[in-house]
Amino acid sequence: MDLVRGIEMDLIVGIAIVLIVFFSSSLIEKRLKSIEKQNNRVIEILEEIRDKK
C-alpha cells in the first residue's frame, strides 16, 4: 500500500513540475517577444534619427 501511495505522489509531483515548466517557458517566451518588439521599435526610431541627419 505504501508503494502505491509513493508512486501516486511521484506521479503528482512529476505532473506538477511539467506544468510549472510549461507555464514558465510560455511566460518567458511572451516576455522575450515583448522585448523583441521594443528593440525593433528602438531600432526604427534610431534609423529615423540617422536618416534626418
Beta strands, then each sheet from edge to edge (+ up, - down):
end
